[in-house]
């Protein structure tokens, strides 16, 4: 499963590209991706803040900022259920 779309990180609107997988070694869902370049998010990481709230729609999730890529985007990771809503066809099932 994956998600590309709008989100909020630490209260700032961003656009994210996320994907996840079930990890059989620890039995948990791991997800990761990229936050498109956003000065507020890069400033959080540069100031030493790594743990943030990622919110997609009405789903707040704990996330961790990892590093700034060469284009100014920020890598983000998390563990637990996917932070994005299920696709409409699954939600209706």
QUIFENUR-V796664 format. One record per run of one state. SS is the DSSP state (H for helix, E for strand, - for the rest). FROM is the first residue (numbers start at 0). LEN is the number of residues. If there is no record, write none. Layout:
<<SS:FROM:LEN> <SS:FROM:LEN>>
This chain:
<<-:0:1> <E:1:8> <-:9:2> <E:11:12> <-:23:4> <E:27:8> <-:35:3> <H:38:8> <-:46:4> <E:50:6> <-:56:2> <E:58:10> <-:68:5> <E:73:6> <-:79:8> <H:87:4> <-:91:2>>
